């Protein structure tokens, strides 16, 4: 009898964490490394949010709270969904978890049986198919194309749906591509889903506030109210409020699903950190100026990175609508040899050689289910981005 669970054989380690660790090791050896691999804002959490956490500690808000989250936070989530998404939820329809990952885990664990399928469009966030596998389901990967801005098309969604499909995961703006769906594009997808009543929608809106230009953000249940009763709308405070380490994710959805998720969480972690929850109350209810200010900075960085990457030989970078990632293709670099003598047979070879020869850490596209590409996070300073992109240009120019 094997000691470890069979499910582990279906799960791969996180490539983004692996790249970050490799960069740390090289840095420890004295190398200058510029990391463009981390998916978190480089800004500090706003002072009013930190002050709310300190106040909570002083008030003694340090005990176990309800599994689903403290009522003031769930009430703040209700107000947020109404204010920003036009969605009406009661506190009993909302749940708070230790980050967005726990929300996803709990939703899928509460609903998947062996043989159930979950539609995931590629490129995808690395954890989607792994969470599906750990929860006993089967991820059905639907590839997108650069020509369609890496967006899932309605006809491709329709083709992927079978009698075993239980969920379709939609992520807008996307990690890793930054692609964001307009209201018209979402309506085309929701029209398909309306025809398949057995399919639930899990929408990951974590990058909701990071959209640029005149893009207007919409979420699926807002676009198609008829899907409200089978949509779980997931979000969190990590990206918009620079609170990644606070580990607060949340969701609104049908009460029967929320109760099932609450049951699982009650035997798993119980409620999320009480101090972090009070900080999240301030994030959602307090001043929102920080979001607009950081969005302007991110947009400038996006334009800088896209411009410099498109000036590099053998690269092609689409300009994304949101998030803080660019997902350039390195297809023209395949088959070439780096200045250090490494043959570039894949995007893994490309990012490995780039890290070892130029000290720039990015993540290979194959980790996100689609290559040859690589993901660049521009959640760092303009100075670091300019230096890193210049090194990428030098690396690409050296390929023979």
C-alpha positions, 0 to 999 in steps of 0.5 A, spaced: 500 500 500 502 506 497 503 511 503 501 518 499 495 519 496 494 517 488 491 524 487 498 527 488 500 524 482 496 528 478 498 535 481 504 539 479 508 543 483 507 551 482 511 553 476 511 561 479 513 559 486 519 554 483 521 560 478 521 565 484 525 560 489 530 559 483 531 566 483 532 567 490 538 561 490 541 565 484 541 571 489 544 568 495 550 566 490 551 573 489 548 574 482 544 580 481 537 578 479 531 582 477 524 578 478 518 579 473 515 572 476 511 574 482 504 576 481 503 581 487 503 588 487 509 592 489 505 597 493 505 597 501 498 596 504 494 603 505 495 606 511 488 606 513 487 598 512 493 597 516 491 602 522 484 598 522 488 592 523 492 595 529 485 598 532 482 591 531 488 588 535 487 593 541 479 592 541 481 584 542 478 582 536 483 576 536 478 570 538 475 565 533 470 568 529 464 565 524 467 560 519 464 563 514 467 570 516 465 576 521 458 579 519 461 586 518 466 583 513 460 579 510 456 586 510 461 589 507 462 584 501 454 585 500 455 592 499 461 591 495 457 587 490 451 591 490 456 598 489 460 595 484 457 589 480 450 591 481 449 584 484 444 583 490 447 578 495 445 577 503 450 576 508 448 568 508 450 568 501 457 570 502 463 566 505 470 569 507 476 564 506 484 564 507 485 567 500 482 566 493 485 559 493 481 556 499 474 559 496 476 555 489 478 549 493 472 549 497 467 550 492 470 545 487 470 540 493 463 541 495 461 540 488 465 535 484 464 527 484 469 523 480 468 524 472 465 531 473 469 536 468 471 543 469 472 547 463 478 551 463 481 556 458 488 556 456 492 560 458 490 559 465 492 560 472 497 555 474 492 552 480 486 551 476 487 544 473 491 542 479 485 544 484 480 541 480 485 534 480 485 535 487 478 535 488 477 529 484 474 532 477 477 532 470 480 539 467 478 540 460 483 545 457 480 549 451 486 553 448 485 560 446 489 564 440 493 570 440 489 572 434 483 572 439 487 576 444 487 569 448 480 569 450 475 563 450 470 564 444 463 562 445 463 556 439 469 553 443 466 553 450 460 550 446 464 544 443 467 543 450 461 542 454 459 535 455 453 531 459 459 531 465 461 538 465 459 541 472 463 548 472 466 553 467 471 557 470 472 564 467 477 569 469 477 576 467 482 580 467 486 573 466 492 571 469 497 570 465 495 573 459 491 580 462 485 579 457 479 582 459 472 580 457 468 586 454 460 586 456 459 583 449 464 578 449 461 575 456 454 576 453 456 571 448 459 566 453 453 567 457 448 565 452 452 559 451 451 557 458 444 559 458 443 553 454 446 548 458 443 548 465 447 543 468 453 547 468 455 552 474 460 558 473 465 560 477 468 567 475 475 569 478 474 577 479 480 578 483 483 583 478 477 586 477 479 593 478 486 593 474 483 594 467 486 600 463 484 605 458 476 606 457 475 598 459 468 597 463 469 591 467 463 587 468 462 580 471 458 574 468 452 574 473 451 582 472 451 581 464 446 575 465 442 575 471 438 568 469 445 565 471 445 568 478 442 562 481 448 558 478 454 563 479 459 563 484 462 570 484 469 570 487 474 576 489 479 578 494 483 584 497 489 581 495 491 585 488 486 591 488 488 593 495 496 590 495 494 585 501 497 579 498 499 577 505 493 578 509 490 572 505 483 574 505 478 572 499 471 572 498 465 569 494 458 570 493 453 565 490 447 561 491 446 559 499 446 552 498 453 552 495 455 557 500 453 552 506 456 547 503 463 551 503 462 553 510 461 545 512 468 544 508 471 550 511 469 548 518 473 542 518 479 545 514 481 551 517 475 554 520 474 562 519 480 566 516 484 570 521 480 575 525 485 581 524 486 580 517 478 580 516 477 587 520 483 590 515 478 587 509 472 591 512 476 597 512 479 596 505 472 595 502 468 600 506 474 605 506 476 610 501 478 607 494 483 612 492 488 607 492 485 603 487 485 609 482 492 611 483 495 604 483 491 603 476 494 609 473 501 607 475 500 599 472 497 602 466 504 606 465 508 600 466 504 596 462 505 600 456 512 601 457 513 593 458 509 592 451 513 597 447 520 594 449 518 587 448 515 588 441 522 592 440 526 585 442 528 580 436 523 574 436 518 576 440 511 578 439 507 581 445 499 583 445 497 589 449 493 586 455 486 590 457 488 588 465 491 585 471 499 586 471 502 581 466 504 581 459 504 574 455 509 575 449 510 569 444 517 567 443 515 562 438 520 565 433 526 564 438 525 556 438 531 552 435 536 558 436 542 558 440 543 563 446 550 566 447 551 561 453 550 555 448 543 553 450 539 551 445 532 554 445 527 548 444 522 550 448 519 556 452 522 552 458 529 553 455 528 560 453 526 562 461 532 558 464 537 561 459 534 568 460 535 567 468 542 564 468 545 569 462 541 575 464 539 574 471 531 576 469 526 571 472 520 570 468 515 564 468 514 559 462 508 559 458 507 552 458 506 552 466 500 556 464 498 551 459 500 554 453 506 556 449 511 557 447 510 564 451 512 567 457 509 571 463 512 577 465 509 581 471 510 588 471 508 589 478 515 592 480 518 599 479 519 602 472 527 602 473 527 595 474 522 594 468 526 598 464 533 594 466 529 587 465 526 589 458 533 591 456 536 585 458 531 581 455 532 585 448 540 583 449 538 576 450 534 576 444 539 579 440 544 574 442 540 568 439 543 565 433 
